[in-house]
Amino acid sequence: MRKIVLLIVLLSLNGLICAQIEEPDSLYYDSLDNYSNQEYEYYGEEFEQEAVAEEEYNPSGYLGEINLLYGKPVGLMKRDFEKNALGIDIDLYKQWRKTSPLYVGGGFFILGYDSESVSYFDYNQEDGLEYEFSEDFKGRIFGVNLGAKYFSTKSIWVFAPYVQLDFEYRRAYASIEDVNIDLDETVNTEFEGGNSGFGYNISFGSIVALKSDRYFLNLKLTYSYGGGLFLYKRNGTTSANFVIDYFDKKYIPFGIMSFKIGVVFL
């Protein structure tokens, strides 16, 4: 009888000890599960915040450019363009998709390729006084382009390289202004011989990171070709009564290598 009672007591003690040992283990594993879930939720929130921040970095998906350009004629053989060109271009692009490095859009440019002036004296019919006048020639090319810009998926230090292809409509024209130098006012403006053509641009460039998250420096090298234009080319005349006498109108294949520097804004 004693043995049976002792056995029952021992079994009861053993069950109580096992229960006390298993209970902390259960709490321990539960705490690990809770910690793991909290850690997962924490990092999930962090990743979500980073994703939101990245999405808000350029929420509109638009990219704008304003560039100053310096162009030099290339590949024109004997019909050299002679004069280097200065101008400005403005472009606006829309991201193809939120996660895509492809942007599509277009813009316009205006390019000045030559200028000349002739001064003379004449009487003003209104007041009968003699004034000094200037007859000014300005050669211009205006263009409208549509195309795409593709950014590299990897940046190099502060540089984000891209390649760009545009199709372009160009129009050449010249203006002759009569300016009263003494009164500093334009008397008359005439436009000479406008004509148009089509071509394309191939560009390689990079935006450069600045301190701002919305504005970047833009560096671009563009080769423009395709189609010719009737442009006013200097003919070597050393003196003339009219400014247009310094130029001949020539059909010149359009080939210009341009270096552009400007600002990209998001």
Disulfide bonds with the S-S distance in Angstrom:
none
